[in-house]
Each structure stands twice: as C-alpha cells, then as structure tokens.
Amino acid sequence: MGESGLPRLHMESSLIPASERFERWRDGLAGTFDVFVPEGERAEDVRYDTSIWQLGTVMLSDNTFGPRLQARTARHVRADHVDHYRVILQTAGLLRLDADGRRHAVNANQLVISDMSRPEGYETTSGGNIVLFVPREMLDGELPRAFDLHGVMPVGSAAGMLAEHLRALARMAPELRLSEAAALTRATVHLLAASLFSSAQTLAHARATMENTLLRQICRFIDLHLSDSELSVETLSSFFKVSRSTLYRLFEPLGGIASYVRERRLARIHEILSDAGKRRQYLQRLAEDHGFKSATHFSRAFREHYGYSPSDVRHLGASAALSIPAANNASNGRADFDRWLRSLRE
C-alpha cells in the first residue's frame, strides 16, 4: 500500500477451539461489558466475526454474530470512565436495547445510539451490525445544545444517509490509509450530528441530561485531584456550588461518593505500580499520597477491589497495564477490545 493502513483488530470464533470460544469473547469484553450465553444456547456454539478499526479518535467495528446478551453496568461505567457514544447500525437480525429502563427494538437498517457513561442492556438474535464509537466532546460540539441521546433512534433522510455512509466506511476500512482517517472522521461526525438534530429536537431537554453533564465534570475533577488531601464532599460541594444531598444523589448509582473516590485512587495506584519506570515508589508513600491511613489499610482495600495484592502487580509488570494494539493486529480471537476503547480517552 505504501502507507500504513488503519490499526485493526480481528476476532473470529472459527479460529478458536469450540471449548474456548465463549471464554475468549467474555474475557475480551469483560472490562466494558458483561456477556452471557442466551437461554437455550450452548457456549461452544457461540460465534462471532468482528473487525475493529481505529480512525484516529473514533473506532469502527463491523460484526456478524449468533444470538447474544451483554450488559454495561454501573460497575463498568465507574471503573473504565469510557465517555463515548455508541452509534449502532443494525445490518441484520433484531436488537433489543434497554437504555435506563426504556426498551427499544431495532430492526435491520435502523440506527440507535447508546451513551456509554450510562448502564444498558443488550440482546440480539443472529445477525450483524456496524458500530461507531464517538467521543462525547466530539459529537456534543456539533450539536446546538446538550441532548439526552441514550436510546435515541435517528430517523429521516439524514439518518438514511448516515446508514449508507457507515456501510461504505466499513466496506472501505481495509483499504483506508491513516492519512485519510481525520477527514473521514470529521465528515462522519458532521453527518451524525445532522441525523440527530431533527430527532433530538423532539426530546425534552431533561434535567437528567444536565445532571449527567455535572456528574461527568465532577468525576473529571476528582481524577485531577486524587492525591489532594483536601478532596472531600465539602470541597466538591463548594467548587461546583451544589448541596451535599445533590452530590450524594448523583453518586448513588456509582456506589456513593466515598466509594467512588476510593476506587479511582486504587485505580491510579494500580496504574503507577504497572509502570516499570515508576515501580520503585514505596507503597507507604503511595498510600499516604492517595488518602489511605496506612499501607496496611491500602493493601487490604486493594486486594478487596482487585482480588490480588499490590506486590502481585509489580510481579506482573507491563502485562498489568493497558496498551494499544499494534497496527493491523489480527488477534485471532484474543479480544483486546476493551483495552483499545479505553485508550481512545487519552
């Protein structure tokens, strides 16, 4: 080709022994979704053929599959901080999406959007879809104001054009060059915004949308101040000019604000311990810098959360850290999807 193609992952069940197919699929998505074998189906009969491409700041997947169930829970949301919209074009079969208790039936040739900062349930018959993962800021910047897009099904001529564009993008992805990705990404997001505007106009600009935006802002603030000993409910309440009761209510789906802060601090320390260049830092100092009363208190909380000790992370070394797969990496069923998706936050 003369120039590098788009970074690619490929997962195909036919390349994996039948006894391992479901386990590989489940483990590959575990950081982003819980996956299940539907009632009446057998794990060894699970089938999928998925290609995933990085187009700069967005990600595109083209998928065919058998019946499947998956769920993105509040636990996933608070653990991975993936803040993307997922635009799904169902190409075959029937998809049922549960978005915050609202159920949507999506037939072939229809589009639906899910907000990955919120829980969802997902059930589909045998079929296929094309999925576009778009960073929130990129799409929100093209819309006239904030909208609640979780479960929105774009309709109309612009939505039809978007569907055809996604089909063409998936068809051409194997031949695309890295230098073409940025322009294609901009064009795709512009078309997505055009397809949403008429649909979003009919939606109530609900209080939930504003509160979700506030929650994301507070979460970002917390991430930037994890080593601040003054980080507290009082600090957050004062900075964001909201009441303590509002903070407690916003963080209730995430297990409470204290639990959330502790999980983020544990995740930050896990990241530091996974970095070979930083691994010499003392646990006592790390624990104190991140608000734990003692190394013993920290180690107990770490093991309860991760199922292994801080010293185990050091022994695992680089394998414990998230990494971006190399370009054109055919994983033969090793589904590093969740790691790749989380890398797009950077």
Phi and psi in degrees as a GROMACS rama.xvg file:
@    title "Ramachandran Plot"
@    xaxis  label "Phi"
@    yaxis  label "Psi"
@TYPE xy
89.0951  -22.8168  GLY-2
-140.729  149.855  GLU-3
-60.5349  138.817  SER-4
-80.3975  -178.466  GLY-5
-68.938  140.959  LEU-6
-55.5051  136.738  PRO-7
-140.474  142.452  ARG-8
-116.465  145.309  LEU-9
-133.934  129.235  HIS-10
-128.314  120.282  MET-11
-137.373  121.741  GLU-12
-65.5882  -29.2992  SER-13
-66.9571  -15.1303  SER-14
-90.9683  1.37787  LEU-15
-120.309  140.704  ILE-16
-54.4284  140.277  PRO-17
-53.6684  -37.0191  ALA-18
-68.7301  -16.0653  SER-19
-108.738  -5.55012  GLU-20
-61.6622  -49.6202  ARG-21
-66.5408  -41.6899  PHE-22
-61.4181  -41.615  GLU-23
-63.9836  -43.3933  ARG-24
-63.1469  -48.0219  TRP-25
-62.2231  -46.0151  ARG-26
-67.6073  -35.5546  ASP-27
-66.9515  -29.3105  GLY-28
-101.835  -0.33708  LEU-29
-58.6482  -31.2  ALA-30
-74.9901  -14.3504  GLY-31
-118.766  -35.2092  THR-32
-140.754  150.86  PHE-33
-89.0915  137.013  ASP-34
-124.378  149.026  VAL-35
-140.489  152.782  PHE-36
-84.7256  125.844  VAL-37
-60.7563  152.291  PRO-38
-57.5892  134.317  GLU-39
91.5007  -9.72921  GLY-40
-102.409  157.897  GLU-41
-109.559  142.952  ARG-42
-57.8906  -38.0503  ALA-43
-70.9391  -13.4093  GLU-44
-96.1491  -0.107586  ASP-45
-58.2923  134.225  VAL-46
-137.615  146.674  ARG-47
-162.304  150.974  TYR-48
-143.865  105.504  ASP-49
-127.477  132.576  THR-50
-119.52  134.549  SER-51
-127.422  131.988  ILE-52
-123.69  143.537  TRP-53
-94.0089  124.579  GLN-54
-113.199  68.531  LEU-55
69.8594  -111.265  GLY-56
-92.0041  -1.14816  THR-57
-118.96  165.253  VAL-58
-131.633  139.288  MET-59
-124.152  134.944  LEU-60
-128.836  145.122  SER-61
-121.763  120.951  ASP-62
-133.342  140.176  ASN-63
-126.335  148.816  THR-64
-163.524  164.888  PHE-65
-88.4923  -173.98  GLY-66
-55.8912  139.369  PRO-67
-154.654  157.117  ARG-68
-128.25  139.42  LEU-69
-152.03  157.389  GLN-70
-143.626  138.57  ALA-71
-107.947  114.246  ARG-72
-100.199  171.037  THR-73
-59.3769  -30.9853  ALA-74
-62.9436  -43.9366  ARG-75
-62.934  -44.5294  HIS-76
-59.3477  -45.6036  VAL-77
-78.8516  -18.9024  ARG-78
-85.9896  -40.0264  ALA-79
-102.26  -17.2937  ASP-80
57.6192  24.9751  HIS-81
-68.9145  122.124  VAL-82
-119.836  61.0143  ASP-83
-120.201  156.658  HIS-84
-91.7681  145.993  TYR-85
-114.664  115.554  ARG-86
-100.995  115.607  VAL-87
-110.968  121.977  ILE-88
-103.808  109.789  LEU-89
-75.6256  120.75  GLN-90
-98.8262  -21.8902  THR-91
-160.387  150.188  ALA-92
80.4229  -174.912  GLY-93
-117.634  130.312  LEU-94
-110.854  133.557  LEU-95
-115.097  118.788  ARG-96
-112.402  128.208  LEU-97
-105.036  107.833  ASP-98
-111.028  101.983  ALA-99
54.2841  41.0231  ASP-100
87.5142  -7.81857  GLY-101
-96.1373  121.303  ARG-102
-95.6764  138.358  ARG-103
-130.609  129.568  HIS-104
-97.6244  121.327  ALA-105
-116.833  113.815  VAL-106
-92.2923  172.718  ASN-107
-55.3482  138.179  ALA-108
76.9698  8.88912  ASN-109
-106.299  156.243  GLN-110
-112.376  148.72  LEU-111
-147.527  150.932  VAL-112
-118.938  137.037  ILE-113
-122.661  149.713  SER-114
-101.425  112.709  ASP-115
-74.3672  -2.84521  MET-116
-86.6206  5.19021  SER-117
-134.173  150.929  ARG-118
-64.5498  155.844  PRO-119
-156.369  156.487  GLU-120
-117.338  151.638  GLY-121
-146.677  125.882  TYR-122
-140.739  134.512  GLU-123
-143.738  149.893  THR-124
-79.4167  -179.244  THR-125
-57.0461  139.114  SER-126
167.969  -142.274  GLY-127
-166.684  164.088  GLY-128
-157.691  164.763  ASN-129
-116.726  130.203  ILE-130
-125.335  131.938  VAL-131
-113.028  127.209  LEU-132
-103.959  117.778  PHE-133
-122.181  128.055  VAL-134
-58.5698  140.829  PRO-135
-54.8567  -48.1407  ARG-136
-60.9181  -34.3045  GLU-137
-65.6108  -44.3839  MET-138
-77.7141  -44.3344  LEU-139
-58.7881  -32.0084  ASP-140
-67.924  -17.1721  GLY-141
-96.7161  -6.70283  GLU-142
-99.6406  152.033  LEU-143
-68.8172  -24.1757  PRO-144
-163.299  175.142  ARG-145
-71.8007  137.759  ALA-146
-131.198  152.327  PHE-147
-84.1123  105.158  ASP-148
-101.492  3.50706  LEU-149
-70.9704  107.905  HIS-150
92.5573  3.8416  GLY-151
-69.4594  137.385  VAL-152
-114.576  99.9622  MET-153
-61.0121  141.195  PRO-154
-136.497  169.094  VAL-155
100.459  -177.913  GLY-156
-65.7466  -39.2738  SER-157
-64.7672  -37.5135  ALA-158
-64.6352  -39.0493  ALA-159
-62.8489  -39.4485  GLY-160
-65.6652  -39.0114  MET-161
-62.6314  -42.5485  LEU-162
-60.5875  -44.5078  ALA-163
-66.1199  -36.9981  GLU-164
-63.6289  -43.1521  HIS-165
-64.6429  -38.5336  LEU-166
-61.5238  -45.4716  ARG-167
-65.1208  -39.1405  ALA-168
-62.4693  -45.2896  LEU-169
-64.831  -37.4332  ALA-170
-68.183  -36.2639  ARG-171
-91.9098  -12.6934  MET-172
-52.4053  -40.9017  ALA-173
-61.8209  -20.6209  PRO-174
-103.994  -5.95588  GLU-175
-72.3042  151.182  LEU-176
-104.391  156  ARG-177
-58.2487  -35.7736  LEU-178
-66.4438  -17.4988  SER-179
-91.5671  -12.7856  GLU-180
-64.1446  -43.8856  ALA-181
-62.3528  -45.9816  ALA-182
-65.6744  -41.2584  ALA-183
-64.764  -38.4176  LEU-184
-62.2497  -46.1964  THR-185
-61.0261  -44.7596  ARG-186
-63.0979  -39.7297  ALA-187
-65.9028  -44.2513  THR-188
-68.2589  -36.7034  VAL-189
-61.7011  -43.0154  HIS-190
-67.7341  -38.0756  LEU-191
-60.8924  -46.1346  LEU-192
-60.9858  -40.2645  ALA-193
-64.2964  -37.0209  ALA-194
-71.5405  -25.06  SER-195
-86.3324  -29.1713  LEU-196
-58.9755  -46.3988  PHE-197
-68.5522  -34.0976  SER-198
-71.567  -44.2032  SER-199
-68.7602  -26.0223  ALA-200
-59.2712  -28.8327  GLN-201
-85.4416  -6.27092  THR-202
-87.9801  143.324  LEU-203
-68.7939  133.994  ALA-204
-77.7653  79.1638  HIS-205
-73.3346  157.98  ALA-206
-59.3583  -32.5902  ARG-207
-58.8849  -36.2966  ALA-208
-63.6656  -45.7758  THR-209
-65.3112  -38.1446  MET-210
-70.366  -35.5104  GLU-211
-64.6238  -39.3033  ASN-212
-63.6142  -44.3072  THR-213
-61.5492  -43.0542  LEU-214
-60.4523  -43.4636  LEU-215
-63.1591  -38.7801  ARG-216
-64.6881  -41.2073  GLN-217
-65.7645  -41.0869  ILE-218
-61.9696  -40.1116  CYS-219
-64.8777  -41.3025  ARG-220
-60.0311  -44.3619  PHE-221
-60.1946  -44.5179  ILE-222
-60.719  -32.9771  ASP-223
-79.4579  -12.0172  LEU-224
-127.886  29.8826  HIS-225
-64.5701  -28.1126  LEU-226
-96.6455  11.2836  SER-227
-88.0715  117.72  ASP-228
-66.5358  -18.033  SER-229
-88.1555  -0.566392  GLU-230
-65.2915  119.25  LEU-231
-159.222  172.899  SER-232
-60.131  -39.7893  VAL-233
-63.7532  -42.5367  GLU-234
-61.2144  -47.093  THR-235
-65.924  -42.2372  LEU-236
-60.6157  -42.1356  SER-237
-70.2272  -44.8758  SER-238
-65.3875  -43.1697  PHE-239
-94.3909  -0.717724  PHE-240
56.5848  49.038  LYS-241
-129.811  159.84  VAL-242
-77.7939  160.387  SER-243
-59.4077  -41.2322  ARG-244
-63.5037  -34.8794  SER-245
-65.4116  -42.9356  THR-246
-60.5958  -45.5755  LEU-247
-61.2479  -40.6895  TYR-248
-68.3403  -40.8154  ARG-249
-62.578  -38.1405  LEU-250
-93.0239  -2.40583  PHE-251
-56.7117  -43.6657  GLU-252
-65.7598  -17.3345  PRO-253
-97.8363  13.4888  LEU-254
90.8552  7.24935  GLY-255
100.392  152.905  GLY-256
-69.3275  -39.3328  ILE-257
-64.413  -43.4958  ALA-258
-63.1409  -40.1797  SER-259
-63.26  -47.5698  TYR-260
-61.254  -41.7261  VAL-261
-63.0948  -43.2217  ARG-262
-61.7549  -40.8382  GLU-263
-68.4161  -36.3559  ARG-264
-67.0732  -40.7434  ARG-265
-62.2975  -41.3617  LEU-266
-63.9074  -39.9443  ALA-267
-64.2579  -43.2131  ARG-268
-65.5081  -39.3395  ILE-269
-57.8465  -42.1361  HIS-270
-63.4756  -42.6156  GLU-271
-63.9395  -44.3209  ILE-272
-67.0983  -26.4611  LEU-273
-78.7889  -14.9641  SER-274
-88.7052  113.944  ASP-275
-58.1396  -31.3918  ALA-276
-73.7572  -16.3001  GLY-277
-115.996  1.52099  LYS-278
-68.7771  -12.8153  ARG-279
-79.1549  -6.54616  ARG-280
-62.752  141.133  GLN-281
-76.2374  139.923  TYR-282
-61.2485  -38.4736  LEU-283
-57.604  -46.3135  GLN-284
-68.6404  -42.94  ARG-285
-59.682  -44.1886  LEU-286
-62.8848  -46.5153  ALA-287
-64.1751  -40.6941  GLU-288
-66.5046  -18.6366  ASP-289
-115.495  25.7972  HIS-290
85.0172  9.48616  GLY-291
-90.6427  142.7  PHE-292
-67.9757  -30.0638  LYS-293
-159.748  165.88  SER-294
-64.0368  -33.743  ALA-295
-66.226  -45.774  THR-296
-60.1092  -43.2444  HIS-297
-63.6704  -48.6727  PHE-298
-60.8432  -38.3984  SER-299
-64.5479  -45.1134  ARG-300
-65.076  -37.8307  ALA-301
-63.8795  -47.0797  PHE-302
-65.0537  -39.876  ARG-303
-62.0008  -36.2858  GLU-304
-80.7792  -42.4729  HIS-305
-102.272  -19.1801  TYR-306
86.3694  4.75199  GLY-307
-150.486  168.907  TYR-308
-90.2712  164.075  SER-309
-58.1837  -36.1328  PRO-310
-66.4925  -27.8132  SER-311
-64.5942  -35.587  ASP-312
-63.2746  -42.4674  VAL-313
-61.9899  -37.6374  ARG-314
-71.5676  -34.5426  HIS-315
-68.0181  -32.7081  LEU-316
65.9061  -137.099  GLY-317
-63.1366  -24.7464  ALA-318
-66.8596  -15.8915  SER-319
-85.1154  -12.4286  ALA-320
-91.9329  156.521  ALA-321
-77.4408  143.654  LEU-322
-141.982  158.039  SER-323
-94.7425  127.352  ILE-324
-62.3221  153.021  PRO-325
-68.2962  159.477  ALA-326
-59.5357  142.546  ALA-327
54.6688  40.834  ASN-328
-86.3477  110.589  ASN-329
-88.1463  109.757  ALA-330
-86.2024  -6.13251  SER-331
49.9523  42.314  ASN-332
99.9878  -12.1985  GLY-333
-78.314  96.9103  ARG-334
-85.9773  90.7769  ALA-335
-88.714  25.6549  ASP-336
-55.0872  -49.8524  PHE-337
-65.1305  -34.842  ASP-338
-66.0893  -40.8075  ARG-339
-67.4494  -44.5391  TRP-340
-59.7628  -45.5649  LEU-341
-64.5404  -28.9787  ARG-342
-66.358  -21.7085  SER-343
-71.3107  -11.0679  LEU-344
-71.305  -24.2429  ARG-345
